[in-house]
Amino acid sequence: MNPSEAQPTRGVVAFSKNEMGHSPAIRIESLRHFYGAREALAGISLQVERGEIFGLLGPNGGGKTTLFRILCTLMPMTEGKVQVFTYDLLQDAQAIRSHLGVVFQHPSLDGKLTVFENLWHHGHLYGLKGKRLRARAQIVLQRLGLHERRDDLVETLSGGLQRRVELAKAFIHEPALLLLDEPSTGLDPGARLDFTAYLEHLRDVDGVSILLTTHILEEAERCDRVGILHQGHLVAVGTPDELKARVGGDVVVVQTANPEGLQARIRQRFHCEPMVVEHSVRVEIAQGHAFVRDVVEAFADEIQAVTFGKPTLEDVFIHLTGHRLWQGRESGGRA
């Protein structure tokens, strides 16, 4: 079934793929949002391309949830412009919703219903019914490997399978854009990889555009592009490899009882710019293995341990903000 053929609920204006044109899936311009006097989003501009998986990486309180809720049409923005395909979010929210699939961080399934019953009732919200809804549910169940569990109560499923049902429910009406808030929260590493594989399938086979928020580095690594949010600011956007290239060289971390003192001595001896991060001295430098040898020889009595490796996305976050991802959360609740 073509998405343009779906019958929308009363008040929802559906639009076809032709009507979407060739515009990006999401275009955000100078988006700001305030909670009272506190600025949760500080003039964000961002573009999500068609058929890509875009990850918003940041700590709790960095602005991810606020941006997610605005894109879901759950709350209005304070300032700026958001366009979904060819539609303005402020003027055409109803039209956008009919082709928007959403997976929230917290479960939205009814555990007392079966997998199929959850899909059936959700399909009704989008005007699907009868044979058309049954056929669509069959397709989604097959695609997400849930057909054999269709008659199981949701409360009996593992966390990974429940997350798949959430995705199946969000995709029942063939949305052109999926928005997922921390989709891997609570999943073990294996289930997380499976879930990401299903998202890649939707992107590659169905051409679905996907935006997800995450604080899980491994999940962000598998996105096509990543935007890093910090205290309401979009501090970097690029592919994971492009972002890691910003760090340059290797990352050396030195454990010591006196990080500030060793930081100063390393700076003077090796003419570099070490940082103190979480009581350790961190150095971004080419030929990290050679630097490890030299720094241990120079300051053997002060070093408790030393490691080095290629940059990760967390190293990118540290490079841009000066602290680790999990330390970057704002106080004050929502963001």
Secondary structure, 3 states (H helix, E strand, C coil): CCHHHCCCCCCCCCCCHHHHCCCCCEEEEEEEEEECCEEEEEEEEEEECCCCEEEEECCCCCCHHHHHHHHCCCCCCCEEEEEECCEECCCCHHHHHCCEEEECCCCCCCCCCEHHHHHHHHHHCCCCCHHHHHHHHHHHHHHCCCHHHCCCEHHHCCHHHHHHHHHHHHCCCCCCEEEEECCCCCCCHHHHHHHHHHHHHHHHHHCCEEEEEECCHHHHHCCCEEEEEECCEEEEEECHHHHHHCCCCEEEEEEECCHHHHHHHHHHHHCCCCEEECCEEEEEECCHHHHHHHHHHHCCCCEEEEEEECCCHHHHHHHHHCCCHHHCCCCCCCC
